[in-house]
């Protein structure tokens, strides 16, 4: 599998790291499907990642937007905002991507379908790294 394909698989989902913030119940509730959502991510087989940020919510949304723009350019993924949630979908090398990120005043939580055992560790590294990069106070507009 090519590096680009591996990177895309890494985007599919993530496992929350022990040292990261645990998804709080209010954000976990955002993963519950609402009428009009483009898709839902079942609690069974769902993986999540959570990364803290130190910004006001609007700035955190802007920075997450930079990451979504990068993924749009790199992988042609489509992002749809619905309130405090953004739905990410598309396909890369035949791999269907459906992920959702929820944002609040102190963290960003992502939910996605579990891609399976071989990819979990790589997924964790890629998604955590990208979120930490774009939500870091020293990161400047790309």
N, C-alpha and C positions, 0 to 999 in steps of 0.2 A: 504494500500500500504506500502511496506517495506521501511525502511530508504534509502536503496540503490536505490530503484526505484524512490523515491522522489528526491534523489540527482541527478539522471540521468535526471529526468524531469526538474530540476533546470538548468541543463546544456543546455537544448534545446534552451533557449532564455533568453533575459534580457531586461529590460526597462531602458533606460538611466536615471540616477539619476540627479536631478537638480544641485547638487553640483559638479557633475563630468563634464569633458570636453564634449562639444557637438561635435558630429561627424563633422569634417570639410568637406567642399565640395570635396576636393581632395580624402579623404578616402572614403566618401560616393560614389564617382565615382568608387572606386574599387569594390563595390558591384554589379556593372553592369556586367551582364554575358559576358564573353569573349569566343571566340572559344576555345574548348578544356577543358573548366571547367568541373569538374565532375558533378556539379549540379548548379542550380541557386536558389536564394532566392528572391521571388517576393517582390517588394516594398509594395504591398498591403498585410497587415497581417504580416509585418516584424517588429521585435523588434530589438533594438540595445542597446549596452552598450559601454561606452568609459571610459578608465582609462589612466591617465597620467603616464609617466615614465620619469626618469632623466638620462637615459643611452644613450650611443651611440647606433645607430640602431643595429649593430651586437650583442651587449650584450643583448639588449631587445629581439631580435630574439632567442638567446640562452635561456633566462629565460622563454620565452613563450614555448620554446621547452621542458623545464623541466615540465611545467604544462601539456603539451600534452602527455608527457611520463607517467605522473601520471594517466591521464584519460585513456590512453591505458592499463596500468596495472589494474586499478580499474574497468573499464567498457568495455575494449576491443574495444575502438573507434579507427578508422583509420584516420590518419592525412596525407593530401597530400599538399605539398607546391607548389604553382604556383606563382613565383615572390614574390611580397610583401604580398601575401595572402596565408592563409592555410585553407583548407577545412576539416572539421571534420564530419565524418559520422559513422553510425553504428546503432545498435538497442540494447536496454536493456529492458528486460522483455516485449518485443513486441512493445516498443515505438521506432519509427523511429527518429533518430537524424540526422539533417543536419544543420550545423552551419559554419560560415566563419569568420575568424579573419583577419583584415588588420592591418599592423604595419607601423608606420613612425617614424621620429626622436623624437617625443614627446608624442605619445599616441598609444594605441592599441584599435581598435574598433572592436566589434563583431556584427554580424548580424545572425539572426536565425528566423525560423518560430515561430509565436506566439502559445504557447501551450494552450492558453485560460485563462479565468478569474481566475479559482481557483489557478493557479500556478504562476502568475506574480510576486507577492511579494516575494515568496520563491526563484524564479529564480533570482531576483535582488540580494538578500542577498548572495546566493551561488556563482554566477558568479563574482559579484563585489569582494567578499571576496577572492576568489581564485586568480583573477587577481591582486588584491592589494597585496596579500601575495607574489606571485612570482615576481612581479615588484617592490617590496620594496627594497630599497638600503641595508637594514640590512639582507635580506634573503640570505642565503648561499646555495650553490649547495646541493641538497637533497642527 
